[in-house]
């Protein structure tokens, strides 16, 4: 009879409950249910040194859904996060880290520096093109005969080459599939 009561108290399946996040530590967190604080709650299926992962780190003070694997209160994992502070994804050589607190997004560990602001880049390149075109125009109007003989020869070569140069085309500088 005692064994029957023990089995009735021991749940047979997974248990899910709401909890408030009280602290974050790397890949685990602490949560609170009313006055009970639970520690070492995993933020992903396993805590490991593996680098390939998807990790949703909730904000301290936010509500999460926690699961007790097979009803075991020593095997807890966060299964739902509504208010993430950080989202980290890593698979092989691809990584994306989105930090909601700082507002920063880092792709592939930031190896290529900051993301270029394409409209500004286009404006700067077009301004540079206008300055180069203006220099060519001035050279074409200049009286090269009054220059020293070597300078005249170089100016004429420069003018000849400037007419055969291909005009810059910045239409493909922006990838429309990625927005920021």
MDAnalysis code that builds the backbone (N, CA, C; Angstrom):
import MDAnalysis as mda
import numpy as np

u = mda.Universe.empty(540, n_residues=180, atom_resindex=np.repeat(np.arange(180), 3), trajectory=True)
u.add_TopologyAttr("name", ["N", "CA", "C"] * 180)
u.add_TopologyAttr("resid", np.arange(1, 181))
u.add_TopologyAttr("resname", ["UNK", "UNK", "UNK", "UNK", "UNK", "UNK", "UNK", "UNK", "UNK", "UNK", "UNK", "UNK", "UNK", "UNK", "UNK", "UNK", "UNK", "UNK", "UNK", "UNK", "UNK", "UNK", "UNK", "UNK", "UNK", "UNK", "UNK", "UNK", "UNK", "UNK", "UNK", "UNK", "UNK", "UNK", "UNK", "UNK", "UNK", "UNK", "UNK", "UNK", "UNK", "UNK", "UNK", "UNK", "UNK", "UNK", "UNK", "UNK", "UNK", "UNK", "UNK", "UNK", "UNK", "UNK", "UNK", "UNK", "UNK", "UNK", "UNK", "UNK", "UNK", "UNK", "UNK", "UNK", "UNK", "UNK", "UNK", "UNK", "UNK", "UNK", "UNK", "UNK", "UNK", "UNK", "UNK", "UNK", "UNK", "UNK", "UNK", "UNK", "UNK", "UNK", "UNK", "UNK", "UNK", "UNK", "UNK", "UNK", "UNK", "UNK", "UNK", "UNK", "UNK", "UNK", "UNK", "UNK", "UNK", "UNK", "UNK", "UNK", "UNK", "UNK", "UNK", "UNK", "UNK", "UNK", "UNK", "UNK", "UNK", "UNK", "UNK", "UNK", "UNK", "UNK", "UNK", "UNK", "UNK", "UNK", "UNK", "UNK", "UNK", "UNK", "UNK", "UNK", "UNK", "UNK", "UNK", "UNK", "UNK", "UNK", "UNK", "UNK", "UNK", "UNK", "UNK", "UNK", "UNK", "UNK", "UNK", "UNK", "UNK", "UNK", "UNK", "UNK", "UNK", "UNK", "UNK", "UNK", "UNK", "UNK", "UNK", "UNK", "UNK", "UNK", "UNK", "UNK", "UNK", "UNK", "UNK", "UNK", "UNK", "UNK", "UNK", "UNK", "UNK", "UNK", "UNK", "UNK", "UNK", "UNK", "UNK", "UNK", "UNK", "UNK", "UNK", "UNK", "UNK", "UNK", "UNK", "UNK"])
u.atoms.positions = np.array([
    [0.817, -1.194, 0.000],
    [0.000, 0.000, 0.000],
    [0.865, 1.264, 0.000],
    [1.941, 1.280, 0.769],
    [2.861, 2.425, 0.812],
    [3.482, 2.662, -0.569],
    [3.813, 1.583, -1.262],
    [4.394, 1.688, -2.604],
    [3.384, 2.311, -3.561],
    [2.133, 2.007, -3.459],
    [1.091, 2.573, -4.310],
    [0.992, 4.076, -4.096],
    [1.005, 4.550, -2.836],
    [0.938, 5.984, -2.544],
    [2.182, 6.699, -3.088],
    [3.349, 6.059, -2.966],
    [4.581, 6.670, -3.475],
    [4.492, 6.835, -4.996],
    [3.980, 5.855, -5.707],
    [3.841, 5.928, -7.158],
    [2.827, 6.987, -7.576],
    [1.778, 7.159, -6.810],
    [0.786, 8.183, -7.138],
    [1.370, 9.589, -6.995],
    [2.243, 9.798, -6.005],
    [2.862, 11.113, -5.798],
    [3.943, 11.400, -6.836],
    [4.538, 10.374, -7.398],
    [5.625, 10.534, -8.376],
    [5.029, 10.653, -9.783],
    [5.109, 11.827, -10.429],
    [4.555, 11.966, -11.780],
    [5.297, 11.076, -12.775],
    [4.590, 10.606, -13.779],
    [5.185, 9.705, -14.766],
    [5.649, 10.439, -16.033],
    [5.103, 11.613, -16.315],
    [5.459, 12.340, -17.539],
    [6.178, 13.640, -17.230],
    [6.394, 14.406, -18.276],
    [7.035, 15.702, -18.122],
    [6.095, 16.669, -17.409],
    [6.681, 17.575, -16.651],
    [5.913, 18.602, -15.942],
    [6.361, 19.955, -16.479],
    [5.414, 20.833, -16.760],
    [5.725, 22.176, -17.236],
    [5.098, 23.183, -16.289],
    [5.831, 24.287, -16.034],
    [5.310, 25.315, -15.129],
    [5.920, 26.665, -15.478],
    [5.230, 27.735, -15.073],
    [5.731, 29.095, -15.258],
    [6.620, 29.452, -14.084],
    [7.672, 30.234, -14.382],
    [8.576, 30.688, -13.325],
    [9.158, 32.042, -13.732],
    [9.656, 32.761, -12.744],
    [10.301, 34.054, -12.982],
    [11.814, 33.879, -12.912],
    [12.525, 34.387, -13.907],
    [13.989, 34.284, -13.942],
    [14.575, 35.240, -12.912],
    [15.469, 34.712, -12.067],
    [16.094, 35.539, -11.031],
    [17.579, 35.784, -11.284],
    [18.232, 34.914, -12.055],
    [19.662, 35.089, -12.348],
    [20.032, 34.271, -13.577],
    [21.068, 34.733, -14.272],
    [21.598, 34.037, -15.451],
    [23.064, 33.731, -15.191],
    [23.475, 32.495, -15.507],
    [24.874, 32.101, -15.403],
    [25.213, 31.262, -16.621],
    [25.877, 31.874, -17.612],
    [26.323, 31.179, -18.814],
    [25.151, 30.452, -19.489],
    [25.080, 29.119, -19.406],
    [24.028, 28.346, -20.071],
    [22.944, 27.872, -19.107],
    [22.920, 28.405, -17.904],
    [21.879, 28.047, -16.927],
    [21.304, 29.313, -16.313],
    [20.199, 29.121, -15.606],
    [19.597, 30.248, -14.899],
    [18.979, 29.756, -13.596],
    [18.589, 30.709, -12.782],
    [17.823, 30.414, -11.569],
    [16.436, 30.990, -11.776],
    [15.424, 30.259, -11.300],
    [14.045, 30.710, -11.436],
    [13.349, 30.607, -10.090],
    [12.269, 31.348, -9.999],
    [11.512, 31.354, -8.750],
    [10.056, 31.048, -9.044],
    [9.489, 30.124, -8.239],
    [8.062, 29.811, -8.285],
    [7.542, 30.185, -6.901],
    [6.712, 31.186, -6.837],
    [6.262, 31.771, -5.558],
    [7.486, 32.006, -4.672],
    [7.676, 31.251, -3.587],
    [8.822, 31.468, -2.701],
    [9.948, 30.457, -2.901],
    [9.768, 29.521, -3.810],
    [10.759, 28.476, -4.046],
    [11.706, 28.891, -5.170],
    [13.016, 28.929, -4.885],
    [14.014, 29.261, -5.912],
    [14.700, 27.980, -6.375],
    [14.740, 27.802, -7.708],
    [15.383, 26.634, -8.313],
    [16.606, 27.116, -9.089],
    [17.738, 26.454, -8.895],
    [18.981, 26.855, -9.563],
    [19.383, 25.808, -10.604],
    [20.369, 26.154, -11.406],
    [20.915, 25.259, -12.434],
    [19.861, 24.785, -13.428],
    [18.947, 25.655, -13.789],
    [17.950, 25.341, -14.813],
    [18.617, 25.615, -16.167],
    [18.684, 24.595, -17.010],
    [19.368, 24.732, -18.300],
    [18.616, 25.666, -19.237],
    [19.380, 26.423, -20.038],
    [18.790, 27.295, -21.052],
    [18.756, 26.622, -22.421],
    [19.414, 25.485, -22.555],
    [19.325, 24.686, -23.775],
    [19.262, 23.230, -23.367],
    [19.011, 22.357, -24.312],
    [18.757, 20.953, -23.987],
    [19.857, 20.344, -23.117],
    [21.112, 20.671, -23.416],
    [22.219, 20.159, -22.612],
    [23.201, 21.276, -22.332],
    [23.883, 21.197, -21.225],
    [24.971, 22.123, -20.932],
    [26.241, 21.411, -21.368],
    [26.903, 21.992, -22.358],
    [28.075, 21.310, -22.908],
    [29.067, 22.328, -23.432],
    [30.230, 21.832, -23.779],
    [31.282, 22.667, -24.365],
    [31.138, 22.744, -25.890],
    [30.139, 22.050, -26.448],
    [29.917, 22.093, -27.884],
    [29.700, 23.535, -28.321],
    [30.260, 23.873, -29.476],
    [30.118, 25.242, -29.950],
    [28.874, 25.439, -30.803],
    [28.366, 24.378, -31.461],
    [27.146, 24.514, -32.251],
    [25.952, 24.572, -31.305],
    [25.167, 25.663, -31.403],
    [24.064, 25.807, -30.449],
    [23.114, 26.915, -30.868],
    [21.955, 26.888, -30.248],
    [21.012, 27.994, -30.263],
    [20.680, 28.245, -28.807],
    [20.996, 29.431, -28.332],
    [20.804, 29.747, -26.923],
    [19.954, 31.005, -26.803],
    [18.773, 30.866, -26.184],
    [17.904, 32.002, -25.901],
    [18.074, 32.338, -24.420],
    [18.645, 33.489, -24.150],
    [18.871, 33.907, -22.768],
    [17.775, 34.887, -22.360],
    [16.925, 34.510, -21.398],
    [15.821, 35.403, -21.003],
    [16.323, 36.562, -20.142],
    [15.528, 37.620, -20.095],
    [15.834, 38.746, -19.220],
    [15.557, 38.343, -17.783],
    [16.403, 38.815, -16.883],
    [16.139, 38.607, -15.455],
    [14.837, 39.338, -15.131],
    [13.948, 38.674, -14.423],
    [12.646, 39.234, -14.080],
    [11.535, 38.822, -15.027],
    [11.887, 38.195, -16.158],
    [10.862, 37.775, -17.112],
    [10.318, 36.396, -16.756],
    [9.150, 36.103, -17.320],
    [8.514, 34.801, -17.112],
    [8.985, 33.839, -18.187],
    [9.185, 32.578, -17.795],
    [9.570, 31.518, -18.727],
    [8.748, 30.279, -18.412],
    [8.720, 29.346, -19.347],
    [8.111, 28.049, -19.100],
    [9.269, 27.075, -18.872],
    [9.205, 26.355, -17.762],
    [10.248, 25.400, -17.394],
    [9.660, 24.001, -17.462],
    [10.462, 23.070, -17.949],
    [10.038, 21.679, -18.000],
    [10.885, 20.827, -17.072],
    [10.235, 19.909, -16.376],
    [10.932, 18.920, -15.546],
    [10.880, 17.612, -16.328],
    [12.029, 17.205, -16.845],
    [12.113, 16.022, -17.692],
    [11.667, 14.775, -16.927],
    [10.644, 14.109, -17.429],
    [10.069, 12.904, -16.798],
    [9.678, 13.154, -15.343],
    [9.305, 14.399, -15.038],
    [8.888, 14.734, -13.674],
    [10.030, 14.848, -12.687],
    [11.266, 14.805, -13.156],
    [12.438, 14.874, -12.279],
    [12.800, 16.343, -12.028],
    [12.621, 16.801, -10.815],
    [12.886, 18.190, -10.443],
    [14.371, 18.515, -10.441],
    [15.224, 17.509, -10.616],
    [16.672, 17.751, -10.718],
    [17.092, 17.900, -12.175],
    [16.170, 17.748, -13.111],
    [16.450, 17.816, -14.546],
    [15.530, 18.860, -15.174],
    [15.831, 20.146, -14.926],
    [14.977, 21.244, -15.373],
    [15.597, 21.971, -16.568],
    [14.735, 22.377, -17.504],
    [15.184, 23.119, -18.679],
    [14.130, 24.161, -19.050],
    [14.589, 25.345, -19.451],
    [13.682, 26.382, -19.949],
    [13.254, 25.965, -21.353],
    [11.943, 25.860, -21.571],
    [11.440, 25.423, -22.871],
    [10.786, 26.550, -23.671],
    [10.494, 27.687, -23.012],
    [9.893, 28.812, -23.724],
    [10.333, 30.118, -23.089],
    [10.780, 31.033, -23.962],
    [11.215, 32.365, -23.541],
    [10.431, 33.379, -24.357],
    [9.713, 34.273, -23.685],
    [8.972, 35.314, -24.404],
    [9.738, 36.626, -24.470],
    [10.646, 36.851, -23.541],
    [11.347, 38.136, -23.440],
    [12.855, 37.887, -23.402],
    [13.462, 37.571, -24.570],
    [14.893, 37.260, -24.560],
    [15.750, 38.513, -24.414],
    [16.815, 38.370, -23.673],
    [17.813, 39.436, -23.552],
    [18.873, 39.243, -24.630],
    [19.145, 37.982, -24.948],
    [20.190, 37.664, -25.920],
    [19.793, 36.406, -26.690],
    [20.095, 36.402, -27.979],
    [19.895, 35.226, -28.825],
    [21.241, 34.922, -29.474],
    [21.747, 33.727, -29.235],
    [23.038, 33.322, -29.805],
    [22.844, 32.063, -30.639],
    [23.366, 32.114, -31.861],
    [23.301, 30.961, -32.756],
    [24.703, 30.705, -33.285],
    [25.110, 29.430, -33.278],
    [26.419, 29.059, -33.819],
    [26.290, 27.692, -34.455],
    [26.746, 27.608, -35.713],
    [26.811, 26.323, -36.410],
    [28.018, 26.369, -37.340],
    [28.983, 25.531, -37.061],
    [30.244, 25.484, -37.811],
    [30.867, 26.871, -37.840],
    [31.032, 27.473, -39.023],
    [31.697, 28.775, -39.132],
    [30.732, 29.959, -39.117],
    [29.450, 29.703, -38.890],
    [28.455, 30.772, -38.900],
    [28.002, 31.056, -37.472],
    [28.039, 32.330, -37.094],
    [27.529, 32.694, -35.770],
    [26.796, 34.025, -35.853],
    [25.734, 34.128, -35.058],
    [24.965, 35.368, -34.949],
    [24.669, 35.567, -33.474],
    [24.979, 36.752, -32.981],
    [24.715, 37.071, -31.583],
    [23.912, 38.371, -31.550],
    [22.709, 38.307, -31.015],
    [21.834, 39.475, -30.922],
    [21.669, 39.812, -29.451],
    [22.150, 40.974, -29.064],
    [22.087, 41.402, -27.674],
    [21.050, 42.512, -27.552],
    [19.902, 42.170, -26.980],
    [18.815, 43.127, -26.846],
    [19.126, 44.268, -25.900],
    [20.010, 44.034, -24.947],
    [20.351, 45.085, -23.978],
    [21.224, 46.163, -24.605],
    [22.255, 45.756, -25.344],
    [23.152, 46.742, -25.960],
    [22.664, 47.173, -27.338],
    [21.748, 46.381, -27.944],
    [21.267, 46.690, -29.279],
    [22.244, 46.272, -30.372],
    [23.244, 45.481, -30.039],
    [24.251, 45.074, -31.020],
    [23.932, 43.714, -31.623],
    [24.238, 43.591, -32.905],
    [24.135, 42.330, -33.624],
    [25.526, 42.036, -34.171],
    [26.079, 40.891, -33.808],
    [27.425, 40.534, -34.260],
    [27.321, 39.252, -35.086],
    [27.764, 39.335, -36.332],
    [27.740, 38.192, -37.242],
    [29.165, 37.689, -37.423],
    [29.347, 36.379, -37.305],
    [30.657, 35.741, -37.463],
    [31.743, 36.425, -36.640],
    [31.405, 36.687, -35.388],
    [32.310, 37.272, -34.394],
    [32.849, 38.639, -34.808],
    [32.180, 39.309, -35.726],
    [32.571, 40.658, -36.128],
    [33.866, 40.728, -36.911],
    [34.263, 39.642, -37.544],
    [35.552, 39.572, -38.256],
    [35.685, 40.614, -39.360],
    [34.581, 41.051, -39.956],
    [34.648, 42.011, -41.059],
    [34.345, 43.439, -40.622],
    [34.353, 43.692, -39.329],
    [34.084, 45.041, -38.845],
    [32.602, 45.366, -38.880],
    [32.295, 46.648, -38.772],
    [30.910, 47.098, -38.747],
    [30.259, 46.997, -40.107],
    [28.963, 46.886, -40.110],
    [28.188, 46.794, -41.337],
    [28.202, 48.146, -42.038],
    [28.453, 48.143, -43.315],
    [28.483, 49.376, -44.092],
    [27.072, 49.917, -44.229],
    [26.945, 51.210, -44.048],
    [25.662, 51.870, -44.250],
    [25.593, 52.203, -45.735],
    [24.902, 51.368, -46.490],
    [24.944, 51.403, -47.952],
    [24.553, 52.753, -48.553],
    [23.468, 53.402, -48.129],
    [23.153, 54.702, -48.749],
    [24.289, 55.715, -48.574],
    [24.913, 55.745, -47.418],
    [26.030, 56.661, -47.186],
    [27.218, 56.291, -48.060],
    [27.516, 55.003, -48.182],
    [28.613, 54.553, -49.037],
    [28.363, 54.964, -50.489],
    [27.133, 54.746, -50.970],
    [26.805, 55.146, -52.342],
    [26.995, 56.652, -52.529],
    [26.537, 57.452, -51.565],
    [26.691, 58.913, -51.656],
    [28.165, 59.296, -51.731],
    [28.991, 58.692, -50.877],
    [30.419, 59.022, -50.868],
    [31.090, 58.615, -52.182],
    [30.753, 57.442, -52.710],
    [31.337, 56.992, -53.978],
    [30.895, 57.891, -55.139],
    [29.636, 58.292, -55.131],
    [29.151, 59.183, -56.185],
    [29.821, 60.551, -56.099],
    [30.044, 61.062, -54.877],
    [30.763, 62.335, -54.715],
    [32.194, 62.218, -55.228],
    [32.848, 61.102, -54.938],
    [34.207, 60.892, -55.424],
    [34.219, 60.823, -56.955],
    [33.248, 60.173, -57.534],
    [33.144, 60.098, -58.994],
    [32.982, 61.497, -59.585],
    [32.162, 62.344, -58.964],
    [31.967, 63.721, -59.442],
    [33.270, 64.505, -59.388],
    [34.059, 64.327, -58.320],
    [35.339, 65.037, -58.205],
    [36.313, 64.572, -59.286],
    [36.348, 63.268, -59.538],
    [37.231, 62.740, -60.589],
    [36.784, 63.253, -61.952],
    [35.471, 63.242, -62.197],
    [34.950, 63.769, -63.466],
    [35.299, 65.254, -63.622],
    [35.220, 66.001, -62.532],
    [35.573, 67.431, -62.585],
    [37.054, 67.603, -62.904],
    [37.914, 66.764, -62.345],
    [39.350, 66.847, -62.639],
    [39.602, 66.534, -64.107],
    [38.940, 65.524, -64.663],
    [39.078, 65.202, -66.087],
    [38.618, 66.383, -66.938],
    [37.521, 66.989, -66.565],
    [36.979, 68.117, -67.310],
    [37.961, 69.279, -67.323],
    [38.575, 69.567, -66.175],
    [39.565, 70.647, -66.110],
    [40.777, 70.338, -66.976],
    [41.223, 69.082, -66.957],
    [42.363, 68.703, -67.789],
    [42.049, 68.861, -69.272],
    [40.838, 68.516, -69.659],
    [40.455, 68.638, -71.065],
    [40.450, 70.101, -71.510],
    [40.109, 71.003, -70.606],
    [40.032, 72.430, -70.934],
    [41.390, 73.118, -70.797],
    [42.326, 72.472, -70.137],
    [43.617, 73.111, -69.867],
    [44.426, 73.271, -71.148],
    [45.253, 74.301, -71.160],
    [46.159, 74.554, -72.276],
    [47.443, 73.778, -72.009],
    [47.496, 72.558, -72.531],
    [48.645, 71.698, -72.260],
    [49.882, 72.140, -73.026],
    [49.744, 72.974, -74.033],
    [50.898, 73.430, -74.821],
    [51.835, 74.286, -73.979],
    [51.278, 75.001, -72.993],
    [52.122, 75.879, -72.163],
    [52.840, 75.114, -71.062],
    [52.556, 73.815, -70.898],
    [53.216, 73.016, -69.877],
    [54.570, 72.544, -70.380],
    [55.420, 72.095, -69.489],
    [56.699, 71.508, -69.878],
    [56.446, 70.319, -70.785],
    [57.378, 69.989, -71.661],
    [57.150, 68.908, -72.617],
    [56.770, 67.575, -71.970],
    [57.461, 67.158, -70.912],
    [57.130, 65.878, -70.258],
    [55.737, 65.923, -69.640],
    [55.392, 67.061, -69.028],
    [54.077, 67.215, -68.398],
    [52.988, 67.178, -69.458],
    [53.223, 67.806, -70.592],
    [52.251, 67.803, -71.686],
    [51.983, 66.376, -72.157],
    [53.030, 65.605, -72.315],
    [52.879, 64.221, -72.772],
    [52.051, 63.411, -71.775],
    [52.345, 63.544, -70.491],
    [51.593, 62.809, -69.471],
    [50.127, 63.264, -69.422],
    [49.903, 64.550, -69.546],
    [48.526, 65.063, -69.526],
    [47.736, 64.513, -70.711],
    [48.353, 64.457, -71.880],
    [47.672, 63.933, -73.066],
    [47.365, 62.439, -72.912],
    [48.305, 61.677, -72.359],
    [48.066, 60.252, -72.104],
    [46.911, 60.094, -71.117],
    [46.928, 60.892, -70.053],
    [45.887, 60.836, -69.022],
    [44.518, 61.143, -69.619],
    [44.457, 62.193, -70.476],
    [43.194, 62.559, -71.107],
    [42.703, 61.454, -72.036],
    [43.622, 60.849, -72.786],
    [43.258, 59.766, -73.690],
    [42.696, 58.575, -72.914],
    [43.358, 58.206, -71.801],
    [42.889, 57.082, -70.977],
    [41.567, 57.402, -70.309],
    [41.364, 58.659, -69.900],
    [40.128, 59.017, -69.196],
    [38.901, 58.832, -70.082],
    [39.088, 58.971, -71.403],
    [37.962, 58.799, -72.316],
    [37.608, 57.332, -72.506],
    [38.568, 56.435, -72.259],
    [38.304, 54.999, -72.448],
    [37.931, 54.305, -71.149],
    [38.025, 55.000, -70.011],
    [37.675, 54.383, -68.732],
    [36.178, 54.098, -68.659],
    [35.831, 52.988, -68.016],
    [34.430, 52.631, -67.821],
    [33.901, 53.397, -66.617],
    [32.750, 53.979, -66.777],
    [32.119, 54.735, -65.697],
    [31.711, 53.795, -64.567],
    [31.835, 54.254, -63.319],
    [31.481, 53.447, -62.158],
    [29.991, 53.112, -62.165],
    [29.674, 51.903, -61.696],
    [28.282, 51.468, -61.568],
    [28.109, 50.917, -60.154],
    [27.367, 51.631, -59.339],
    [27.173, 51.235, -57.943],
    [25.826, 50.566, -57.710],
    [25.161, 50.151, -58.768],
    [23.815, 49.593, -58.618],
    [23.803, 48.251, -57.892],
    [24.882, 47.477, -57.958],
    [24.914, 46.163, -57.313],
    [25.634, 46.171, -55.969],
    [25.830, 47.338, -55.395],
    [26.591, 47.419, -54.150],
    [25.756, 46.987, -52.942],
    [24.436, 46.945, -53.113],
    [23.544, 46.643, -51.996],
    [22.855, 45.304, -52.215],
    [22.873, 44.458, -51.177],
    [22.163, 43.181, -51.202],
    [20.781, 43.411, -50.587],
    [19.763, 43.374, -51.407],
    [18.395, 43.643, -50.943],
    [17.825, 42.539, -50.066],
    [18.506, 41.364, -50.016],
    [18.007, 40.239, -49.214],
    [18.336, 40.374, -47.733],
    [19.255, 41.262, -47.404],
    [19.636, 41.483, -46.007],
    [19.392, 42.938, -45.678],
    [18.555, 43.185, -44.715],
    [18.189, 44.567, -44.335],
    [18.667, 44.845, -42.920],
    [18.961, 46.097, -42.658],
    [19.292, 46.505, -41.275],
    [18.773, 47.895, -41.025],
])
